[in-house]
Amino acid sequence: MIDIMVDLEGDPKVPLYEKIYEYIRQDMMDGKILEGEKLPSTRLLAKNLSVSRSTVDLAYGQLMAEGYIKAQPYRGYFACDITELYRAGQKRNRHDAAPAKKVVCSERMIDFSPYGIDSESFPFRMWRKISRTVLIDDREELLYAKDGQGEQGLREAIASYLHQARGVNCEPSDIIVGAGNEYLEILLTQILGPGKTVLMDNPGYPQAYHTFKNMGYQVATGHFAQNLADEELLAETSPDLVYLMPSHQFPLGNVLPLKQRIALLKWACETEGRYLIEDDHDSEYRYRGKPIPSMQSIDREGRVIYLGTFSKSIAPSLRVSYMVLPPRLTEQYRTNCGFYSVTVPKIQQEILCTFLKEGYFERHLNKMRGIYRSKRDFLLSELKKYDWAAYVGGDQAGLHILVHVQSTLGEEELCRRLAGAGVRAFGIYEFRLDGKEEKPFDTPVLLLGYGRPGENEMRRGLLVLDKIIRNTTLQ
């Protein structure tokens, strides 16, 4: 795999994705990137360049659309043969030929990512006001980190919110604040110690899967949230930990029934050292019925480790997550990891604490529930216009829906063609955790997130998808 180090300085008016696109395109034209060479993954390049993954996705999407690179399922991105592109771009005469103009997207990519949020509705004015208030006294203590678990005031605010909204029973002393769920999962492996086996749902949450794998844990997978309580599956995999999203499984959107929850808690209590990791993904956004209580709220034996985040309820860039430990694990944390410094800046903690304690967070959530409900309803109504939308699921909560598509194209090809046309979508195949070819559904299934795009963008994106499907059917 080649290394790509792009100079992102220069004209600030040029979008970052254009700079990445132009750098790779020029290197290919200059023969520095040869046919068949593998490019870094979007995740790796985004990390190396300190940009968002969506920025790299845009650049790669443009390069694929113009024929410079191609995507190979399960392998990555590779440079194409650009001999004809090179010839077409050569000047006829060095004196009279005009410089070739690159083709770029005239507008931003329509992004149906399930991770997106409505950034236009972020409470900038209130956040700015709280920030000024926090900084107004020039307090020197703001420059120093105190408690490695997170500031006491913030943990108190989180404990109060979790009890009221999710029924979580905990003390602030059992909460650890950290920069993202992945960091907290890494921390958890150090609290529990090495050599553990985790059972995860498949399709499931890739970030958690890779985090546990990277930390040396064995990760076993099962096929649907309901099956995680199956005695045969538990006996076959013999896990120490079961990672689950009982209130809204990602990406399928299933809700784990109470009977299965109780069965899992009973299983965890049978042997010392067994725990359930409850990732309360998308718990804030539910559009039908009452909010579903957390699994931790019915745990009486201290077997549930609870994970939550403000990434979707406020903003991904906030990078504030929290983990609620059973008391016995809190003691292990202090023994094994109590010397670690907190990974969230104190100033940010203070701002968030005020945002929670003074009621701004609750008002913001109520506003966003209304916005996302409206967006979801619009997307569902638009999908009813298309006969290829055979079935829609996972629409009761969260920020995405699953669309079962009647098409001769597979998920990978549908997503590739959409990206080439300026529309970003995910297939369910991207969330298979163990790399197996087995498919959970007979038809292609797309995840369409409605957090980021507006109504006009969603309408245009569906028109692009409709055109791709119909053109394929006519061929």
N, C-alpha and C positions, 0 to 999 in steps of 0.2 A: 504493500500500500504506500502511495506517495504521501509526502508531507506538503501541506499547503499553508503558507504563512502570508496572509494578505495584509497589505498596508491599508488600514481603514481611515487613515488621516486624509487630509485634502479637503476638497470642496464639501462643506457640511450640507449643502443643498442636494447632493447626490445620495440617494438612499443606500444604506449599507448593503442590501442584497445586490444592487447594481454593481457595486465595487467588487463583491465576491464573484459575481457572474463574469464581469469583464476580466478579472485577473485570471480565472480558470480558462476562459475562452481564448485569451491572448497567449497563455502558456501552451495551449493546444495548437494554435496557429503557428507558434514559434518552434514547435516540435519538442518542447520541454515535457509535455505530457503525451505519451504515445498511446496508440490504439491498444485497447485491452488492459491498460493499467487501472488499478482499482483506486477510487477516490475515498477519502475518509467518510465515515458515516455522518449523517446530518448531526447526530448527537455529539460525536467526537469533534467535528469541525466547529460546531457552535461553542463547545467548551474551550477549545484551543484559541478561538478568536474572541471569546467573552461576549458573544452576541446570543440572541434568542434562537432557539431551534427553528422557529417559523421563518426567521430571516434567511437561514441557510436553505430551508425548504423552498422558499421563493426563488433563490438563485439556482438551485438544482432543477426546479420545475421549469425555469426559463431555458436552461441548458438542454434539458430533455426535449422541450418543445421545438427547439431549433436544431436538434439532431446531433449535438455535441457529445452527450453522454446518454447512457441507457441504464435502466434499473433491472437487475436480475433478482427474482424472488429468493429470499433467504441468503443471498450472497452480497448484495450491495450495489454500488454505482460504479460503472466502468466507462472509460473513454471509448468513443466510437471512431470509426474510420472517417476522417473529415476531408479526405482528398478532394471530393467534389465540392464540398463547402468552401475549401481553400481556393480552389480554382475559380469558383463563382465570385469570390470576394476579391480576387486579384484585380489590379488596375490594368486597363487596356493600354494606357500610355501614361508614363509617369508625369507628363507635363499637362495633359488635359483631363485626366480622370479625377472625378470628385472623390473625396474620402468616403469610404463605406460607412454607413450608419448602422449601429447595432439596433436590433429590435428589442424593445423592452416593454414590459406590461404598462399599459396606459393608466392603470389603477391598481389598487392593492388586490391581492388574491382574496377571493371569497373563501373565508375560513370556517369550515364546519367542524373544526377540532372540538372534541368533547372536553378539552381542558380550557377552552376559552371562556372569558367572562365579558360582561358588558362594561368596558372601561369608560365609556362616556358617562356612565351613571355613578362613577366613583365620587364620594363626597369631598372633593378637593377643598372647598371653602372651609368646611368644618375641620378637616385634617390640618389645614394650614393654620387655622385659629388655635387649635390645641397645641400644635408645634410651637407657635410663638409663645403661648402661655408657659409651656414646659421650659423654654429657653430664656424667658424674660429675666430671671433672677441671676443669671450667670453662675449657677451653682456648680462648684468645682466637683461635687460628688457625682455629677452626671458623667464625668469623664472616666470613672472607675467602675469596674464590674465588681459586684459584691458576692451575691449568692450564685453558685454554679447551677442551681436548679431554676434560676430566674428570679426576678424581683418579687418580694413577698406580696406587694400590693397587686401585681398582675396575676399571681397565682391565686390570690383570694378572689379576684374578679372572675377568673376562669372557672374556679370551683363553684361560685355562685351561679354563673350562667349555665354551666353543665347540669347543675342540680335542677334548675328551673326548666330548662329547655329539653334536656335529655334524660332526666331522672338519675343521673350519675351520682353515686354516693362516694364522696371522697373528701379528704382534708387537703388544704393547700400544701401541706408538707409531703404529700404523695404525688404532687404534680412536678414534672420536669418540662421546662420550656426549651425548645431547640429550633435551629434554623432548618426547618423542613422535616417531613416524615422520614426521609432516607437517613438523615443524621440520627434521629431518635431510634430507628431500627438498628443502625450500627451500634449505638450505645446499648441497646437492649441485648444484643449478642454478647457484649462484654459483661453485662450484668449477670446474664444467665450462664455464661461460660461456653466453651467450645463443644463441638461434637453433637449438636442437637439436630433433630430432623423436624422440618416444618411441612405440614400438609396445606396446600393451597388449592383454591378453586381454579379450574381451567376450562375456558378462557378466563383470564384474571388480570391482576394488576401488575404489569411488567416491572415497574420500578421496585416494588417490594421483592418480587421474585429475584431480580438480579442483585439487589442489595444483600439478601440472605445468602445467595450463591457466592458472591464476592467475599463474604465474611467466613466462608468455609462450611456453612451449614448444608446439610443434605435437604433438598426440596423435592417432595413428592407432590404429585398433582392428581386431582380428581376432576370429574367432568360436570358440573353444575352444582349450584349452591345447596340444593336440597340433598344431594348425595353425600355431603360432608358429614352428615349424621348417620350414614349407613355403617352398621357395625362391621360388615365385611371389609369395607374400604379402610376403616380405622385399624382393623386387625391386620390387613395386608401391608399397610405402610408403617405401622407402629410409630406414629409421630410423638414427639415431645410437645410440639406446639401445633395448633391449628390457627391459621391466619384466615380471617373471614370478614366480610362486609355485610352483616346480617340485615341492616336497614335498607340498603340499596347496593346490591352487588355490582361491581364494575367489571366488565362492561355490559353484562346482560340485563341489569336492572331488577334482578329477582329480590324478593323479600323472604328471609328465612323464617318459616313458620314457628310458632311458639313451641310446638311439640319437639321440633328438631333442636331448638335452642336449649330446652331442658335436657334433652338427651345428650347434647354435647357437654353441658355443664356437669351432668352426672358422670360422663366419661372422664372429664378432667379431674374430678374428685377421687376417682378410683385409685390413682397412683400419684405419689408425691413427685413434684417436679413437672407435672403437666399444666399447661396454660393455654388459654384461648386469647389470641390477639384480635381485638375488635377494632378494625379501621372504620370509623364512622363516616364513611365517604358520602358527601353530598347530603348529609342528614338534614341540613337547614331547609332544603327545597323539596317540599312534598306538596302535591297539588290535588290529591284525592284522599278523603278521610282524614283522621287525626294523625298527628306525628307518631311514629312508631317508637316506643321506648327503647333505650339502648339495652344491649345484652348485659352490660355491666350492672344495670339497675336491678336485675333479678339474681345477681351473683351474691350468694351469702357466705361463700367459702374462700373468697379472695383468689379466684382462678382466672379472672379476666384482666387483661392488660389493654387499656383503652387508648386509642390514638385519635387525635383530631387536629384540624388545621384551619387557619383563616385564609387559605389560598383562594378559595372560591367565594367565601362569604365577604371578603374584603378585596384582596388582590394577591396574585401569585408572587409578585415581587416583594411583598411584605416578608416572606420567608419566616413566618412564625407558626410553629406547630407545638403541640403539647402531648405529653404522655402521662396517663394516670396509672400508677403502679399499685398493686396490692401491697399492704403494709410490709409483708415479709420481704418483698422485692425492693422496697424502699431501703430497707436495712442493707441488703446486698449491694444496692447502688452506692450507698455511702461508703461501704467497705471497698468495693472494687473501682468505683469511678468518681468518688466524691471530690477528688482533687481537680477534676476538669473545670475549666472556666465556661461560663455560659456563652453560647454561640450567637446570641441576639444582642445587638448594641443596647445599652441601657436607655439611651434617649428614645429609641424605638419602642422599648418596653413601656416607658412612661407614657408615651403618646397613646399606645394601644390601651393601657390601663385606664386612662381618662376616657377614652372612647367607649370602653365597656361600662365603667362605673357610672357615667353620667347619662346613660341611656341612648347615646348616639348609635351604638351598634344595633340595638334592637330596632330602632326606627329605620336604620339603613336596611336591615334584613327584611322588614315588612315591605319597604319600597321595592327591593329587588325581587321578592317573591311575586309581587304584582307584575313587574316588568317581565320576568322569565315566564310566568304563567301565560301572559299575553303573547310572547314570542312562540312558546310551545304551541298554543292554540292556533296561531297563524300558520306555523309549519305543518301541523296536522291537517288543517283545512286545505292548504296548497297540495299536499300529497294525495288528497282524495281526487284530485283532477287527473291523476296519472294511473293508467291501468297496470303499469309495471310494478307499482307499489303493492305487492301482494299482501303484505301483513306489516303492521307497525306495532312494536312492543317497547317496553321499558319507558313508557311515557308518564308514569305516575309520579315520578320524582326525578331529581337530578337536573342536569343541563344538556342531556342528549337523548335521542331516541334511536331505536334500531329499526331499520327498514329492510325487509326481505324483498329483494329485487328479482323480478322475472327477466332474465337476460341470458344470452348465450355466452357472454363474457364472464370470466371469473372475477373475484373481488380485486385481486392484484391488478388485473388489466383495467378494470373500471376505474380504480384509484389513479392508475398511471395516466390514463387518458384524461381524467378530470384535472389532474395536476397540469398536464400540458395545455389545458384550456383555461387555466387560471382559477381552478376550484380545488380546494383542499378538503379531502374526506378520508376517513379511515375505514378499512374493512375489518371484520371480526378476526381475520387471519393474523392481524398484527398483534393480537393479544393472546395468542396461543403460547403458553409458557415453556413448553418442553421441546418445541421445534418439530413435533410430529405432524405428519401430513393429514392426520385424521381431522375431518371437518364436522363441527357440531350441527350444521344445518345443511339441508339439501340444496338450498338456493343461496346465491350471494347475499351477504348481509352487510349493510353499510351503517356506520355510526354517524349520525348527523347531529352535531352540536349546535345549539341555538343560543349559546351564551354570548358569543361575539358578534355574529352578523346581524344586520338590521333586516327589516322585512323586505326591502327591495333587493338586498343582496341574496337573501334566501330564495326569493322568487327567481332571480337570474340564475342562481346556482342550480336550481331544479330544472330550469329550461335547458341548461347545458347538459345535465345528466340525461334528460329526456331525449335530446338530440343524439347523444352518443348511443343510447340504447336503440333508438329507432333506426339510425343509420346502420348499425350492426345487424339488426333484424332484416333490413332490406338487402343486405349484401348476399 
